[in-house]
Amino acid sequence: MTYENLDRKLVNALLGDGRASLRSLGEDLDVSVTTVSNHLSDLEEDGIIEGYTPKVDYDKLGYDVTAVLQLKVEGNALPEVTDSLRDHDQMISVYEVTGDYDIIAIGKFTDTDGMNEHIKECRLYTSLSGLA
């Protein structure tokens, strides 16, 4: 196995289980713990791996409503609106996209009332920043 292949397999293994031990990763990839450790260090230093994020079951936390927002932004306010949305705790993903819309945001909410309230707050703020 080439080292480039090993890095890909290591990243994929971590995507499946970000808490996997070096030993289990080594066993799964058929390499030594030292090799795994060295490659992880290199991937982190190169900025390929920036951190380890837990997988969250939002339903168990009471966030039963998922909203997918498609937004159009006027003028050059796109970075400001995107940053504003990313600052909201309920938004789990915010993407700048091409096509009919400029931003697609995904949010998690406890109920539709909470979702509607949050969307109104976002709309009020972003309308000042150029939301169409």
RAFEN-V660661 format. One record per backbone hydrogen bond with DSSP energy under -1.0 kcal/mol. CO is the residue of the C=O (numbers start at 0). NH is the residue of the N-H. If there is no record, write none. Layout:
CO,NH ; CO,NH
//
This chain:
1,5 ; 2,6 ; 3,7 ; 4,8 ; 5,9 ; 6,10 ; 7,11 ; 8,12 ; 9,13 ; 10,14 ; 11,15 ; 12,16 ; 16,19 ; 20,24 ; 21,25 ; 22,26 ; 23,27 ; 24,28 ; 25,30 ; 31,35 ; 32,36 ; 33,37 ; 34,38 ; 35,39 ; 36,40 ; 37,41 ; 38,42 ; 39,43 ; 40,44 ; 41,45 ; 42,47 ; 42,48 ; 43,46 ; 55,57 ; 57,62 ; 58,61 ; 61,63 ; 64,108 ; 66,106 ; 68,104 ; 70,101 ; 70,102 ; 71,131 ; 73,76 ; 76,80 ; 77,81 ; 78,82 ; 79,83 ; 80,84 ; 81,85 ; 82,86 ; 84,87 ; 87,90 ; 89,107 ; 92,105 ; 94,103 ; 101,96 ; 102,70 ; 103,94 ; 104,68 ; 105,91 ; 105,92 ; 106,66 ; 108,64 ; 110,114 ; 111,115 ; 112,116 ; 113,117 ; 114,118 ; 115,119 ; 116,120 ; 117,121 ; 118,122 ; 119,123 ; 120,124 ; 121,125 ; 122,126 ; 125,130 ; 129,73
//
